[in-house]
């Protein structure tokens, strides 16, 4: 067992709630070690975010020691204690059932990767590192603890976590660990989709997510998790694109800002292209691919249990990402564009299109053109008095009072007609004038 004899983590760097839990466990006759991410992040010089404690106390004993503390029990022998608003996970040693007869080394032997299989002995001020985690940090390697096959069979999600950790830290993956992922990639089907969703989003937030997705493709994980994305692999496009469908999507994801909505939109913006691809007169065509990709995006995100709100936002961006932005577009056309996509999505949509154009790989001067378009859009958003129904000088209650119509589609139809009129004639968004138009509509 490797240890550092000098004190590594000073008490003033550890939250008081964590120290209190540790002290109370030891006073109760139990062991207590800081484990996992906190130790790893300290050695990497990162700000520790999550503080986890491993102990030989059973979940029942933990609850007895903290009777007045808010807690909730998780599976795998983990109890989360909330002290001073901070949640701290306290986990019974892995290995022997309920920790009986097991110790910290056996616990660490069942953790996922060596960089996460280190512990800190609080009373002694020593780091316990039986599997070479510090050496792997210096080598910049993600390596499964002991036997990759056993670790991945314990929890198949670890295969995706290996790729995510490698990209977050910009480490390589140990060859034996990578072989283990490839041989067991099919086991990812056993994992709850909510857990996969969380890892996917975290992977999308790294610098150059394409490297991680390429690892997923090479190991077979992509075929299990996102088979629709793999359909574009080696599928050629037309002369406007330098890259295949899959490569273009990856280039777009890398080019866009680190935001979950934007990265997911980039990931799915052309996902249905392989399914609508047609060869016409020697040229590949992709009719209505944006709409088809939006429909497929909804199916994928629902399958992975993304929220309805996030699914809606991403699919809207995907559906509209092929908007026109010619220099000669009139102010009226720009106002109609804003109305069609809604003002709240305008900036994200422009960001998506900018990354999409850049990922064509042809070096065309799209950037200046779309920036000029963005300025025109914002100018209209500042100047135009009405770009949506809520901006009209007349509301639904007014329409019902004038027409006698009940709430329903008829009222909405009239409001949309008024908005169409105001988009063409912004200066006429005046209450009296709109009342006259509704009265004329009623008379007709």
C-alpha positions in Angstrom: 0.0 0.0 0.0 1.4 3.4 -1.0 0.9 6.4 1.3 2.1 9.9 1.6 3.5 10.5 5.1 3.1 14.3 5.0 -0.3 15.9 5.7 -1.9 16.5 2.3 -5.3 17.9 3.0 -5.4 20.5 5.8 -8.5 20.6 7.9 -9.3 24.1 6.8 -9.7 22.9 3.2 -12.3 20.4 4.2 -15.9 21.6 4.9 -16.9 21.6 8.6 -19.8 19.3 7.8 -17.5 16.7 6.4 -15.2 16.8 9.4 -18.1 16.5 11.8 -19.4 13.4 10.0 -16.0 11.9 10.1 -15.5 12.7 13.8 -18.9 11.3 14.8 -18.3 8.0 12.9 -14.9 7.6 14.6 -16.4 8.3 18.0 -18.9 5.6 17.3 -16.1 3.1 16.7 -16.1 3.1 13.0 -13.6 4.0 10.3 -14.0 7.0 8.0 -12.0 8.0 4.9 -12.4 10.6 2.3 -12.6 8.9 -1.0 -13.0 9.3 -4.7 -13.3 12.6 -6.5 -12.3 14.9 -3.7 -8.9 13.1 -3.3 -8.4 13.1 -7.1 -9.3 16.7 -7.5 -7.1 17.8 -4.7 -4.1 16.0 -6.3 -5.0 17.7 -9.7 -5.2 21.1 -8.1 -8.9 21.4 -8.8 -11.5 22.9 -6.5 -13.2 20.0 -4.7 -16.9 19.9 -5.3 -18.2 16.5 -4.0 -17.1 15.1 -0.6 -17.7 11.4 -0.1 -16.9 9.3 3.0 -16.3 5.6 3.0 -16.9 3.7 6.3 -17.3 0.2 7.8 -20.6 1.4 9.4 -23.7 -0.1 7.9 -26.5 2.2 6.6 -28.5 1.4 9.8 -25.6 2.3 12.0 -25.1 5.6 10.1 -28.7 6.5 10.6 -28.4 5.7 14.3 -25.4 8.0 14.6 -27.2 10.9 12.9 -30.8 10.6 14.2 -31.5 14.3 13.9 -29.8 14.8 10.5 -31.8 15.0 7.3 -30.8 12.0 5.3 -32.0 9.9 2.4 -30.9 6.4 1.5 -29.5 5.5 -1.9 -28.8 2.1 -3.3 -25.4 0.5 -3.1 -25.1 1.2 0.6 -25.0 5.0 0.3 -26.6 7.3 2.8 -26.7 11.0 1.9 -26.5 13.2 5.0 -27.4 16.9 4.7 -25.6 19.1 7.2 -25.6 22.9 7.0 -27.2 22.6 3.6 -24.3 20.5 2.2 -25.1 16.9 1.1 -22.3 14.4 1.9 -22.5 10.8 0.7 -21.5 8.3 3.3 -21.0 4.8 1.8 -20.5 1.5 3.5 -17.3 -0.2 2.3 -17.8 -2.0 -1.0 -17.0 -5.6 -1.1 -18.1 -7.7 1.8 -21.8 -7.3 2.5 -22.5 -4.3 4.8 -18.8 -3.7 5.2 -18.4 -6.6 7.7 -14.8 -7.9 7.5 -13.9 -5.5 4.7 -11.6 -2.5 4.8 -10.7 0.5 2.8 -8.5 -1.3 0.4 -11.2 -3.8 -0.5 -13.6 -0.9 -1.0 -11.1 0.9 -3.3 -10.6 -2.4 -5.2 -14.3 -2.2 -6.3 -14.2 1.5 -7.5 -14.1 2.3 -11.2 -10.7 3.8 -12.1 -7.4 4.1 -10.3 -7.6 7.9 -10.3 -10.8 7.5 -8.3 -9.6 4.6 -6.1 -7.7 6.7 -3.6 -8.6 7.5 0.0 -7.5 10.1 2.6 -7.1 9.0 6.2 -8.2 12.1 8.1 -6.7 11.4 11.5 -3.3 10.4 10.0 -3.3 12.9 7.2 -2.2 10.2 4.7 -3.3 9.4 1.2 -4.0 5.7 0.6 -3.3 4.7 -3.0 -3.1 0.9 -3.4 -3.6 0.8 -7.2 -1.4 3.5 -8.5 -3.9 6.4 -9.0 -1.2 9.1 -8.5 1.0 7.5 -11.0 -1.8 7.3 -13.5 -2.5 11.0 -12.9 1.1 11.8 -13.7 0.9 9.5 -16.8 -2.5 11.1 -17.7 -4.2 7.7 -18.1 -7.7 6.5 -17.2 -7.3 2.9 -16.1 -9.8 0.5 -14.6 -9.0 -0.9 -11.1 -7.5 -4.4 -11.4 -9.8 -6.2 -13.9 -11.7 -4.0 -16.4 -14.2 -6.7 -17.2 -15.1 -7.1 -13.6 -15.4 -3.4 -13.0 -17.6 -2.9 -16.1 -19.8 -5.9 -15.2 -20.3 -4.3 -11.7 -21.7 -1.2 -13.4 -21.7 -1.0 -17.3 -22.1 2.8 -17.1 -18.4 2.9 -16.1 -17.6 2.3 -19.8 -19.1 5.7 -20.8 -17.6 7.3 -17.7 -14.2 6.2 -18.8 -14.6 8.1 -22.0 -16.1 11.1 -20.2 -13.2 11.2 -17.7 -10.6 10.9 -20.4 -12.1 13.9 -22.2 -12.7 16.0 -19.2 -9.1 15.5 -18.0 -7.7 15.1 -21.6 -6.2 11.7 -20.6 -5.7 8.6 -22.7 -7.5 5.4 -21.9 -5.4 2.4 -20.9 -5.4 -0.2 -23.7 -6.7 -3.0 -21.6 -9.5 -0.8 -20.2 -10.4 0.2 -23.8 -10.5 -3.5 -24.9 -12.8 -4.1 -21.9 -15.2 -1.4 -23.1 -15.2 -2.8 -26.6 -15.9 -6.4 -25.5 -18.7 -5.3 -23.1 -20.3 -2.4 -25.0 -23.5 -4.4 -25.4 -24.0 -4.4 -21.6 -24.8 -0.6 -21.8 -28.4 -1.7 -22.7 -28.8 -2.7 -19.1 -28.2 0.8 -17.8 -31.0 3.2 -16.9 -31.4 5.7 -19.6 -31.5 8.6 -17.1 -27.9 7.7 -16.1 -26.8 7.5 -19.7 -28.4 10.9 -20.4 -26.4 12.5 -17.6 -23.1 11.1 -18.8 -23.9 12.1 -22.4 -24.5 15.7 -21.4 -21.4 15.9 -19.4 -19.4 14.5 -22.3 -20.9 17.1 -24.6 -19.6 19.8 -22.3 -16.0 19.0 -22.7 -13.5 20.6 -25.1 -13.9 18.8 -28.5 -16.6 16.3 -27.7 -15.9 14.7 -31.1 -12.9 12.8 -29.6 -15.2 11.2 -27.0 -17.9 10.3 -29.6 -15.3 8.8 -31.9 -14.2 6.6 -29.0 -17.8 5.6 -28.4 -18.1 4.7 -32.1 -14.9 2.7 -32.1 -15.8 0.7 -29.0 -19.4 0.1 -30.0 -21.0 2.2 -27.4 -22.4 4.6 -30.0 -24.3 1.8 -31.7 -26.0 1.0 -28.5 -26.7 4.5 -27.2 -27.2 6.6 -30.3 -27.4 4.2 -33.3 -29.1 7.1 -35.3 -25.9 9.1 -35.1 -23.8 6.2 -36.4 -26.0 6.0 -39.5 -24.1 9.0 -40.9 -20.7 7.4 -40.6 -18.9 7.4 -44.0 -22.0 8.8 -45.7 -20.9 11.3 -48.3 -22.7 14.6 -48.9 -22.9 17.1 -51.8 -20.2 19.5 -53.0 -21.1 22.1 -50.4 -19.7 19.8 -47.7 -16.1 18.6 -47.3 -17.0 16.0 -44.7 -19.3 13.0 -44.4 -22.6 13.4 -42.5 -21.1 12.0 -39.2 -17.9 14.0 -39.5 -19.8 17.2 -40.2 -22.0 16.7 -37.1 -18.9 16.2 -35.0 -17.3 19.3 -36.4 -20.4 21.3 -35.7 -20.5 20.1 -32.0 -16.9 21.0 -31.6 -17.4 24.5 -33.1 -20.4 25.6 -31.0 -20.4 27.1 -27.5 -20.4 24.9 -24.4 -24.1 25.0 -23.6 -26.3 22.0 -23.2 -29.0 23.3 -25.5 -26.5 24.3 -28.2 -24.4 21.2 -28.0 -27.4 18.9 -28.2 -28.8 20.9 -31.1 -25.5 20.6 -32.9 -25.4 16.8 -32.2 -28.9 16.3 -33.7 -29.2 19.0 -36.3 -28.5 16.6 -39.3 -29.3 13.3 -37.6 -31.9 12.3 -40.1 -29.8 13.1 -43.2 -28.9 9.5 -43.9 -32.7 8.6 -43.9 -33.7 11.3 -46.4 -30.6 11.1 -48.6 -31.3 10.7 -52.3 -29.0 10.6 -55.3 -30.5 12.8 -58.1 -28.6 13.4 -61.3 -25.4 12.3 -59.7 -25.7 14.6 -56.7 -26.8 13.7 -53.1 -29.9 15.6 -52.0 -31.4 15.9 -48.5 -34.9 17.2 -48.9 -36.7 18.4 -45.7 -33.8 17.0 -43.6 -34.2 19.7 -40.9 -37.8 18.8 -40.3 -37.0 15.1 -40.3 -34.1 15.6 -38.0 -36.3 17.6 -35.6 -38.8 14.7 -35.5 -36.0 12.2 -34.9 -34.5 14.4 -32.2 -37.8 14.3 -30.3 -37.8 10.5 -30.5 -34.2 10.2 -29.3 -34.5 12.7 -26.5 -37.7 11.1 -25.2 -36.1 7.7 -25.3 -33.3 9.1 -23.2 -35.8 10.8 -20.8 -34.7 14.3 -21.4 -37.2 16.9 -20.0 -40.0 18.1 -22.2 -38.7 21.7 -22.0 -35.2 20.8 -23.2 -36.6 18.4 -25.9 -38.8 21.2 -27.2 -36.0 23.8 -27.2 -33.5 21.5 -29.0 -36.0 20.3 -31.6 -37.1 23.8 -32.4 -33.5 24.8 -33.2 -33.0 21.7 -35.2 -36.2 22.2 -37.2 -35.3 25.8 -38.1 -31.5 25.6 -38.6 -31.7 25.9 -42.4 -33.1 29.4 -42.3 -32.2 31.8 -45.1 -30.0 34.8 -44.4 -29.3 36.4 -47.8 -27.9 40.0 -47.7 -30.9 41.3 -49.7 -33.5 40.1 -47.2 -36.0 42.8 -46.5 -37.0 44.1 -43.1 -40.4 42.4 -43.5 -38.7 39.0 -44.2 -36.6 39.4 -41.1 -39.6 40.2 -39.0 -41.3 37.1 -40.4 -38.2 35.0 -39.5 -38.3 36.3 -35.9 -42.1 35.5 -35.7 -41.6 32.0 -37.1 -38.8 30.9 -34.7 -39.8 33.2 -31.8 -37.5 35.9 -30.3 -36.3 33.6 -27.5 -34.7 31.2 -29.9 -33.2 33.7 -32.3 -29.7 34.0 -30.8 -29.3 30.2 -30.2 -30.5 29.5 -33.8 -27.9 31.9 -35.2 -25.2 30.3 -33.1 -26.2 26.9 -34.4 -26.2 28.0 -38.0 -22.8 29.7 -37.6 -21.3 26.5 -36.3 -23.1 24.4 -38.9 -21.7 26.6 -41.7 -18.2 26.6 -40.3 -18.4 22.8 -40.2 -18.9 22.6 -44.0 -15.2 22.7 -44.1 -15.1 24.8 -47.3 -13.6 28.0 -45.9 -16.4 30.2 -47.2 -16.9 33.5 -45.6 -20.2 32.6 -43.8 -19.2 34.3 -40.6 -19.4 37.9 -41.8 -22.7 37.3 -43.6 -24.4 35.7 -40.6 -23.0 38.3 -38.3 -24.5 41.0 -40.5 -27.8 39.1 -40.5 -27.7 38.9 -36.7 -27.3 42.7 -36.4 -30.3 43.2 -38.7 -32.4 40.8 -36.6 -31.5 42.6 -33.4 -32.2 45.9 -35.0 -35.7 44.7 -35.9 -36.2 43.3 -32.4 -35.4 46.7 -31.0 -37.5 48.7 -33.5 -40.5 46.5 -34.4 -43.4 47.2 -32.0 -44.9 43.7 -32.5 -43.1 40.4 -33.3 -45.5 38.1 -31.5 -49.2 38.1 -30.5 -48.4 39.3 -27.0 -46.9 42.4 -28.6 -50.1 43.5 -30.3 -52.0 46.5 -29.0 -55.1 44.3 -28.8 -55.4 41.0 -26.8 -57.7 38.0 -26.9 -60.1 39.5 -24.4 -60.5 42.5 -26.6 -61.2 40.3 -29.6 -63.9 38.3 -27.7 -65.5 41.5 -26.5 -65.7 42.9 -30.0 -66.8 39.7 -31.8 -68.7 37.8 -29.1 -66.6 34.7 -29.8 -65.8 32.3 -27.0 -62.2 31.4 -26.1 -60.8 29.1 -28.7 -59.2 28.7 -32.2 -61.4 31.5 -33.7 -59.8 34.1 -31.4 -56.3 32.8 -32.1 -57.0 33.0 -35.9 -58.0 36.6 -35.7 -54.9 37.5 -33.5 -52.7 35.8 -36.0 -54.2 37.8 -38.9 -53.6 41.0 -36.9 -50.0 40.0 -36.3 -49.5 39.3 -40.0 -50.9 42.7 -40.8 -48.6 44.4 -38.2 -45.5 42.5 -39.4 -46.2 44.1 -42.8 -47.1 47.5 -41.4 -45.4 47.9 -38.0 -46.5 51.5 -37.7 -50.2 50.4 -37.6 -49.9 48.5 -34.3 -52.4 50.9 -32.7 -55.4 49.9 -30.7 -58.0 51.9 -32.5 -56.8 50.7 -35.9 -56.7 47.1 -34.8 -60.2 47.4 -33.4 -61.5 48.6 -36.8 -59.9 45.6 -38.5 -61.5 43.2 -36.1 -64.9 44.9 -36.6 -64.5 44.6 -40.3 -63.6 40.9 -39.9 -66.7 40.4 -37.8 -68.8 42.1 -40.4 -67.4 39.9 -43.1 
